[in-house]
Amino acid sequence: MAADANGKFLMFRGKPLVRERNAICYGDMSDKYVLFMLILSNKTIESPDGKTKTEVPDKILVQIISTDTNKKPADRMEKQFEKSGLMDAFDIGLIWLNRLNEN
């Protein structure tokens, strides 16, 4: 996973947020669960003046995954859903992640 030049990861709300290509992982491995998002597709948006186009994530697969290494890999996924838009996926993923880590 990508780190900055000093070997440190981007932090968001006190936890590592790491992106490598189309995969995004958020959370601390000392918690019960982490958030994993996979960008399935992108879309191109145009600026209001029509001069620039930008590619942004569109369809996102969101998974809440257990950090319990004693579980089989197939049993580690606690919740999975798909959302349109990275912000919606991240917002709802954070809600589920926080709920599951609190229990």
N, C-alpha and C positions, 0 to 999 in steps of 0.2 A: 504494500500500500504506500501511497505517496506521502512523504513528509517534506517539510521545508528544509532549507539548507542547513539548519541547525539540528535536524533530526526530530523536530517537534511537530506534532499534529495540530491542525486547526481545532480549537476548542469552542464549543457552543454550550452554554449553560453548565459549564464545568465538566463536560464530557467530550471525548474525542469525536470529531466528525471527519470522516475520511472518504474521499472519492477516488476511484481508479477506473478510468474509462466509463462504463455504464453502470458500475456498482457503487453504491453509497452505503456506508456503515456508520451507525451512530450509537454510542453507548460505551459503558465501562464494563470490561469483562469480569469485574468483581460483583456486578449486579446479577440478578437472576436472569434477566433478559436483555437483549440488544435489538436494535432496529436495523433491518437490512432492506434496502430498496434497489431495485433493478430497473433501469430505464429501458423499456421495451421499444419505444418509438419516439421520434422527435417530430416537431412541426416547425415550419418557417413562418415567422411573423415579420411584418413590414412596419417600418417606422411611420408615424402619422404623415410625415412629409413625403413618404415613398422613396426616399433616397437610399435607405439601408435595409437590409434583411438580416434577421438573426435566427439561428436555429435554437430552439428551446425544447426541453423534455416535454413529452406529451403523455403517453401511457406509462404508468409506473406500477410495477409489482411490488407490494409492500409485505414484508414478513417480520413477525416478531419471533425471535429465535432464542431458545434457552441456552444459557452458557454452561449448563451442567454437562460436563464431559463424560459423565458416567452413563448418560443416555445414548442410545443409538442415534446416529445422524438423522434417520427418518423420523424419530420420535421427538426431536428437538424443536420442530416448528410448532409454535403455540397458536399463531393466528396468521392468516394470509388473506389479502384482498388486493384488488386492482383499482387504481384511481386515475383520473385525468388531471394532469398538472402536478408539477413537483411540489408546490406549496401546499396544495390540498393533501397530497400523499404524506408529506412530512408532518403537517398539523395533526392529521388523524392518527398517523403512526405514533407520534409523541403522546397523544392521549392514551392509546392502548398500552404503550410501553410504560408510562407512568402508573397506570392502573395495575398492570401485572407485577411491576416491581414493588408496589406498595403492599401487595398481598403476601 
